[in-house]
Amino acid sequence: MIPGDEKMAEILEQNKSWIVNLFHAYLEKGQAEGQFVTQQALKSIALMLYTLHSGLQVVAKVESDKDELGQMIEVPLSLLQDT
């Protein structure tokens, strides 16, 4: 992204908001259905999942070991097992 490119920054922010809201909605549904228990704020988990998603998109371009990619998401997803 070119510094000062306000149009691109706006598009990226809209994309972020859409993805975070999608994660948040699924987290709320899953928690309401008893699929997981957590003491963490669902909005914070949604933001963390967005960051993880964005980072994995970059890392997956250079990392071909699927087992290693799986290990990268184990800890963040363990937040959904917190009691």
N, C-alpha and C positions, 0 to 999 in steps of 0.2 A: 504494500500500500504506500502510496506517495504521501508524505507529510502534507497536511493541508487539504487533502482531497475529501472535502466535506460530504460529497455525494456518496462516496464509497464508505466512509465512516458511518453514515446514516443507514446504508444498506446492511452493513455488518452488525450494527446495533439492533436493527429490526430482526435480523436472522437470529442473533443471540436471544432476544426476548422471546421469539417464537419457540426456539428449542427449549429454553429454560421453562417456559410456561407449559410446554408439552410434557417435559419430565415431571414437573410439579403436579400436573393433573394425574399422571399415571401413578405417582407416588401416593397422592391422596386416595386414589381408588384402591390401590394395593393395601394401604394401611387400613382403610375402612373395611375391606374384605378380609382382614386378618392375615394377609399374605406375609407380613413382616411386622416386627416391633422395633421401634427405635426411640431413643430419647433425644435424638438430633432434630433440629428444625427442618421440616421438609423443604422449605425454600433454600436453605443452605445446602442440602443434599442435591437439589436440582441444579444449583450453581456449580457444585463440585462435579456433577455428572457432565455438565456442559464443558467444563474445563478438561475433564478426562476425555470426552468425545473429541474435542478440538485437538488435544495433544496426540491422541491415538491416530488421528488422521495424518498427522505429520510423521510420527514414528513409524507407522505401518508402511510408509513409502521406502524406508531404509531397513526395516527389520522384517525378515521373512520367517522367523521362527515363531510359529503360532503358539507354541507352549510358552515362550517368553512373553508374548503379547498377552496371553491369558493371565500370567503371573502379575502383569502390570495392573490388572483390574481387580485382583482378588482383595487387596486391602481396602480400596475405596468401597467396594460392594459389601464388605464386611460391616460397614456402618449400618446396613439394613438388618443386621442380626443383633445389634446392640439391645440389651434389655435393662 
